[in-house]
Amino acid sequence: MAIPEFMAARAAELTTSLADPWQWLALGAAGLAAVLIVVSAFVKTIIPLRWLAVASNTGFIVYGLVHPALLILALHLTLLPINLWRVAEMHRLTRRVRRAAASASEVQVWLRPYMKRRRIRSGEVLFRRDDPADRLYFLVEGRLEVVEKGVVIEAGQMFGEIAFFAPEGRRTGTVRCVEPGMVLSIDETTFKQLLFQNPAFGLQILSLIAGHLSGDVRRLEALVEARSEVPPPPTQ
C-alpha cells in the first residue's frame, strides 16, 4: 500500500471513530491517563504518586474496554490492584505514625518489622561518642544514660537519630546501660527508605529531634544561669 493510500485509510478510520460518542469517551480517558502519567513524573512522595497511578490505570481500562484494546486492558487490570494495595499499605503506615505521635509506645509497633532486637547488660556501652552513626535505637525496657550529659533514657524512648542528620555522621555522646533491658534498632538504609516513602514518618522524626534539641538548650540555659549566680571569689 502506498503512503497516500495508507494515510487516507487512517484518516477514514479516525473520521469514523470520531463520529461515535463512545470513541470520544475512549480517547478522552486515554488522554487524561496520559496527562496523569506526565504529572506523576514531577511528584516526589509515594502516596500521591500511587493515587496518580490508580487514576491512570482507570483511564486506560476505560479506553481498553471502549476502543477496544485488549492488551492495554489486560495490562492495567493487572496494575490497578497492585497500586491500590500499595496505597492501602502506605495509609496503614501513616495511621500508625499518627498514633505514635500521641503515644511513644506505639513506635515499636509500626517499626518492629524493620528493627532488630538486642539484650543489654548493666554497665554495657551501646555506642561511644564519635562512633559512626549506623543505627537508630528504641529502648523497650531498662534504663540508659548519656554519659556526657547525664541524661537518662527511659523505656519507650527513641534515641540516636540526631547523628543520622549530622554532617559528619558521628555519635554526639556515649550511651551506657544503667539497668539491664532490651533495645530495638534499625539500620540507616532502612530508616532513610521509610523517610522517603512516608513524609508523616519524617515529620515524627523531626518532632523527636526538635524535642531532644530543646531539652539540650534548656539544660545549657540552666547551667549558664547556675554559673551566673555563683558569687565571684573575694579579691585580695
Secondary structure, DSSP 4 states (H G I P E B T S, - for coil): --HHHHHHHHHHHHHHHHTSHHHHHHHHHHHHHHHHHHHHTT--SHHHHHHHHHHHHHHHHHHHHHTT-HHHHHHHHHHHHHHHHHHHHHHHHHHHHHHHHH-GGGHHHHHGGG-EEEEE-TT-EEE-TT-B--EEEEEEEEEEEETTTTEEEPTT-EE--HHHHSTT-B-SS-EEEEEEEEEEEEEHHHHHHHHHH-HHHHHHHHHHHHHHHHHHHHHHHHHHHHHHTSPPPPP-
